[in-house]
Amino acid sequence: MAIVLQSSPLLWTRLAALIFSCVAFSVAVHGGRLFHGTGDWCIFCWAFSFAGTLFVILVELFGLQTRAPISWKNFPITFACFAALLCLSASIIFPLYFLKGSVGPSEIRDYRIVSTVFSCLATIAYISEVSISKARPGEVAGYMATAPGLLKVGETFVACVIFVFVSDPVVYDRHDALKYCMSVYCICFILSAAIIMLCISECTGCLPFPFPRFLSGYALLAVVLYLSATIIWPIFNFDPKHGGNKNRPYNCGSTVGLCVWDKLMAVAVLTAVNFILYLADLIYSTRLVFVNA
């Protein structure tokens, strides 16, 4: 089997991401003394990014792109975008839980600082890979390399973070309006994830309707749903008339990580972020329909 080794900025960027993510989780496992479930999440982010990047490098090194049962026009950039978001989340969460107010031995703290630094470097490397791989104007590329495709990755990732915040502890079962918001997050996440899977598996042509029109119709639906959730979630969590609390509790300052009020606020912000992402997605998808027409 022939080995294809072509030096390029994309290859060096992937090698940098591979090394940085490997160092991040290796140092954390070796001397970080991770005692919280959040530490397992950070280790997963770094290890998953490392394993996926190694897989991409090996496939291209041995020229196996045509034998892979997935669309190689869409998979590498999709994975790089997810890896960038995973490492970014770990770069924020890890110091928040393991460096903020740390009173342990200085050696353990040093290990945690090193993991945080290399997590940030891995994030930069993956963002660089996405920047290099994304489609340029007039270039023929897979859907996931275009702006709407990258927005789909961001939408699903933000939804995953929302799921984490609303489930530990469960904060959406106090009122039917909050359950409605949860259903919005779930519906839009499932549909966006399904679109990503269709693109990676190259099954968009199997749909009984034009794929571009489906994208624009779904984007419009998601904008309407997320707009309603952006309004409803803060009202039923922070308005005293609906049992909410608009002031941050004093004990939140001494809590490790995020307290419940902080998580509710984070969900409100992330809901607004996803609304903006879906709005941008709608604009791009509508343009795509007109261009095809």
C-alpha positions as semicolon CSV with decimal commas, in nm:
position;residue;x (nm);y (nm);z (nm)
1;M;0,000;0,000;0,000
2;A;0,151;0,329;-0,112
3;I;0,200;0,608;0,140
4;V;0,105;0,951;0,010
5;L;0,288;1,224;0,202
6;Q;0,228;1,573;0,066
7;S;0,352;1,858;0,279
8;S;0,088;2,131;0,303
9;P;-0,038;2,387;0,555
10;L;-0,340;2,161;0,616
11;L;-0,119;1,862;0,705
12;W;0,097;2,064;0,944
13;T;-0,211;2,213;1,105
14;R;-0,355;1,867;1,164
15;L;-0,025;1,742;1,309
16;A;-0,018;2,041;1,545
17;A;-0,376;1,970;1,655
18;L;-0,287;1,604;1,703
19;I;0,011;1,687;1,927
20;F;-0,165;1,959;2,127
21;S;-0,474;1,747;2,202
22;C;-0,254;1,450;2,294
23;V;-0,049;1,657;2,540
24;A;-0,366;1,810;2,691
25;F;-0,529;1,481;2,789
26;S;-0,202;1,299;2,868
27;V;-0,090;1,563;3,119
28;A;-0,436;1,586;3,274
29;V;-0,459;1,209;3,320
30;H;-0,102;1,180;3,449
31;G;-0,098;1,449;3,715
32;G;-0,419;1,653;3,703
33;R;-0,602;1,457;3,978
34;L;-0,942;1,500;3,816
35;F;-1,213;1,421;4,069
36;H;-1,525;1,570;3,908
37;G;-1,739;1,433;3,626
38;T;-1,654;1,749;3,436
39;G;-1,295;1,626;3,418
40;D;-1,414;1,317;3,232
41;W;-1,585;1,543;2,980
42;C;-1,266;1,740;2,920
43;I;-1,064;1,420;2,879
44;F;-1,324;1,297;2,629
45;C;-1,301;1,623;2,431
46;W;-0,924;1,599;2,397
47;A;-0,907;1,222;2,342
48;F;-1,190;1,225;2,086
49;S;-1,025;1,510;1,897
50;F;-0,691;1,328;1,902
51;A;-0,838;0,997;1,781
52;G;-1,040;1,158;1,502
53;T;-0,747;1,365;1,377
54;L;-0,524;1,058;1,378
55;F;-0,788;0,873;1,175
56;V;-0,807;1,155;0,917
57;I;-0,429;1,175;0,885
58;L;-0,390;0,797;0,842
59;V;-0,667;0,775;0,580
60;E;-0,509;1,050;0,373
61;L;-0,158;0,917;0,435
62;F;-0,250;0,578;0,285
63;G;-0,481;0,725;0,017
64;L;-0,793;0,548;0,144
65;Q;-1,037;0,834;0,088
66;T;-1,222;0,656;-0,193
67;R;-1,259;0,339;0,015
68;A;-1,405;0,515;0,318
69;P;-1,784;0,459;0,351
70;I;-1,836;0,832;0,402
71;S;-1,809;1,150;0,198
72;W;-1,448;1,267;0,231
73;K;-1,551;1,609;0,099
74;N;-1,763;1,655;0,410
75;F;-1,619;1,444;0,693
76;P;-1,276;1,602;0,767
77;I;-1,401;1,959;0,796
78;T;-1,709;1,847;0,992
79;F;-1,489;1,666;1,239
80;A;-1,243;1,957;1,261
81;C;-1,528;2,196;1,339
82;F;-1,664;1,968;1,612
83;A;-1,312;1,919;1,751
84;A;-1,258;2,297;1,762
85;L;-1,580;2,342;1,958
86;L;-1,503;2,049;2,190
87;C;-1,155;2,178;2,270
88;L;-1,294;2,530;2,314
89;S;-1,549;2,403;2,566
90;A;-1,277;2,209;2,750
91;S;-1,055;2,520;2,752
92;I;-1,333;2,709;2,930
93;I;-1,472;2,437;3,157
94;F;-1,144;2,283;3,274
95;P;-0,996;2,597;3,439
96;L;-1,340;2,689;3,573
97;Y;-1,365;2,364;3,768
98;F;-1,001;2,276;3,832
99;L;-0,811;2,606;3,850
100;K;-1,065;2,846;3,997
101;G;-0,999;2,859;4,372
102;S;-0,757;2,566;4,354
103;V;-0,588;2,503;4,691
104;G;-0,412;2,172;4,616
105;P;-0,039;2,108;4,574
106;S;0,135;2,341;4,331
107;E;0,253;2,045;4,120
108;I;-0,106;1,939;4,050
109;R;-0,196;2,297;3,965
110;D;0,098;2,314;3,723
111;Y;-0,025;2,002;3,543
112;R;-0,371;2,155;3,511
113;I;-0,229;2,481;3,376
114;V;-0,032;2,288;3,113
115;S;-0,346;2,099;3,006
116;T;-0,538;2,425;2,978
117;V;-0,266;2,589;2,769
118;F;-0,241;2,296;2,526
119;S;-0,621;2,277;2,507
120;C;-0,623;2,641;2,393
121;L;-0,348;2,564;2,140
122;A;-0,548;2,267;2,008
123;T;-0,852;2,492;1,972
124;I;-0,650;2,740;1,766
125;A;-0,512;2,458;1,551
126;Y;-0,858;2,317;1,476
127;I;-0,997;2,662;1,397
128;S;-0,704;2,707;1,157
129;E;-0,785;2,374;0,993
130;V;-1,148;2,478;0,944
131;S;-1,033;2,811;0,799
132;I;-0,801;2,636;0,552
133;S;-1,057;2,370;0,453
134;K;-1,371;2,579;0,415
135;A;-1,507;2,647;0,070
136;R;-1,397;2,963;-0,108
137;P;-1,628;3,169;-0,335
138;G;-1,676;2,988;-0,665
139;E;-1,509;2,669;-0,539
140;V;-1,686;2,333;-0,576
141;A;-1,693;2,170;-0,233
142;G;-1,908;1,954;-0,007
143;Y;-2,205;2,110;0,173
144;M;-2,034;2,082;0,513
145;A;-1,745;2,298;0,386
146;T;-1,983;2,585;0,315
147;A;-2,112;2,842;0,562
148;P;-2,453;2,670;0,611
149;G;-2,280;2,338;0,678
150;L;-2,047;2,488;0,938
151;L;-2,344;2,663;1,096
152;K;-2,516;2,324;1,132
153;V;-2,219;2,201;1,335
154;G;-2,237;2,507;1,559
155;E;-2,613;2,466;1,607
156;T;-2,587;2,103;1,715
157;F;-2,294;2,172;1,947
158;V;-2,468;2,463;2,119
159;A;-2,774;2,242;2,166
160;C;-2,556;1,973;2,327
161;V;-2,416;2,228;2,574
162;I;-2,771;2,338;2,654
163;F;-2,867;1,975;2,724
164;V;-2,579;1,949;2,972
165;F;-2,685;2,263;3,158
166;V;-3,057;2,179;3,181
167;S;-3,007;1,818;3,293
168;D;-2,767;1,860;3,589
169;P;-2,986;1,930;3,780
170;V;-3,308;1,907;3,578
171;V;-3,434;2,265;3,551
172;Y;-3,702;2,243;3,281
173;D;-3,974;2,048;3,464
174;R;-4,110;2,336;3,677
175;H;-4,342;2,473;3,411
176;D;-4,496;2,364;3,082
177;A;-4,337;2,665;2,908
178;L;-3,989;2,539;3,002
179;K;-4,081;2,193;2,874
180;Y;-4,179;2,359;2,548
181;C;-3,832;2,519;2,530
182;M;-3,675;2,178;2,589
183;S;-3,882;2,032;2,304
184;V;-3,756;2,314;2,078
185;Y;-3,395;2,228;2,163
186;C;-3,455;1,857;2,099
187;I;-3,645;1,894;1,770
188;C;-3,394;2,134;1,617
189;F;-3,098;1,928;1,739
190;I;-3,235;1,606;1,590
191;L;-3,309;1,765;1,252
192;S;-2,971;1,943;1,232
193;A;-2,788;1,624;1,329
194;A;-2,988;1,432;1,066
195;I;-2,885;1,685;0,798
196;I;-2,519;1,646;0,895
197;M;-2,545;1,266;0,877
198;L;-2,716;1,283;0,537
199;C;-2,434;1,500;0,402
200;I;-2,156;1,285;0,545
201;S;-2,316;0,967;0,409
202;E;-2,400;1,136;0,076
203;C;-2,768;1,042;0,104
204;T;-2,918;1,385;0,031
205;G;-3,029;1,265;-0,311
206;C;-3,246;0,995;-0,152
207;L;-3,493;1,249;-0,015
208;P;-3,833;1,269;-0,194
209;F;-3,800;1,649;-0,217
210;P;-3,526;1,896;-0,318
211;F;-3,260;1,915;-0,049
212;P;-3,203;2,297;-0,077
213;R;-3,574;2,367;-0,029
214;F;-3,583;2,136;0,271
215;L;-3,287;2,326;0,421
216;S;-3,454;2,665;0,380
217;G;-3,789;2,538;0,513
218;Y;-3,625;2,379;0,815
219;A;-3,414;2,690;0,883
220;L;-3,731;2,904;0,882
221;L;-3,901;2,665;1,125
222;A;-3,596;2,662;1,353
223;V;-3,577;3,044;1,356
224;V;-3,942;3,070;1,464
225;L;-3,902;2,802;1,732
226;Y;-3,578;2,944;1,874
227;L;-3,719;3,298;1,871
228;S;-4,004;3,179;2,092
229;A;-3,764;2,992;2,322
230;T;-3,537;3,297;2,343
231;I;-3,832;3,493;2,480
232;I;-3,995;3,225;2,697
233;W;-3,688;3,083;2,876
234;P;-3,579;3,408;3,050
235;I;-3,938;3,501;3,142
236;F;-4,008;3,177;3,329
237;N;-3,664;3,161;3,494
238;F;-3,583;3,522;3,587
239;D;-3,920;3,698;3,619
240;P;-4,043;3,690;3,984
241;K;-4,403;3,695;3,856
242;H;-4,345;3,346;3,714
243;G;-4,146;3,207;4,005
244;G;-3,805;3,316;3,876
245;N;-3,519;3,504;4,039
246;K;-3,363;3,795;3,854
247;N;-3,081;3,841;4,108
248;R;-2,782;3,608;4,128
249;P;-2,773;3,427;4,467
250;Y;-2,482;3,514;4,692
251;N;-2,378;3,148;4,734
252;C;-2,300;3,126;4,361
253;G;-1,968;3,300;4,421
254;S;-1,843;3,016;4,640
255;T;-1,975;2,731;4,426
256;V;-1,729;2,515;4,232
257;G;-1,804;2,563;3,866
258;L;-2,153;2,697;3,789
259;C;-2,446;2,722;4,028
260;V;-2,805;2,658;3,912
261;W;-2,873;3,029;3,846
262;D;-2,557;3,053;3,636
263;K;-2,667;2,751;3,432
264;L;-3,010;2,904;3,371
265;M;-2,843;3,224;3,252
266;A;-2,603;3,025;3,032
267;V;-2,898;2,846;2,870
268;A;-3,068;3,182;2,804
269;V;-2,752;3,316;2,637
270;L;-2,694;2,996;2,437
271;T;-3,056;2,997;2,321
272;A;-3,005;3,348;2,183
273;V;-2,676;3,237;2,022
274;N;-2,848;2,947;1,848
275;F;-3,127;3,178;1,732
276;I;-2,863;3,397;1,564
277;L;-2,697;3,090;1,410
278;Y;-3,028;2,963;1,270
279;L;-3,110;3,312;1,140
280;A;-2,777;3,323;0,954
281;D;-2,846;2,968;0,832
282;L;-3,185;3,080;0,699
283;I;-3,025;3,367;0,507
284;Y;-2,763;3,140;0,349
285;S;-3,014;2,863;0,273
286;T;-3,256;3,105;0,110
287;R;-2,977;3,239;-0,110
288;L;-2,889;2,880;-0,202
289;V;-3,246;2,814;-0,318
290;F;-3,254;3,130;-0,534
291;V;-2,912;3,051;-0,684
292;N;-3,025;2,699;-0,778
293;A;-3,347;2,840;-0,922
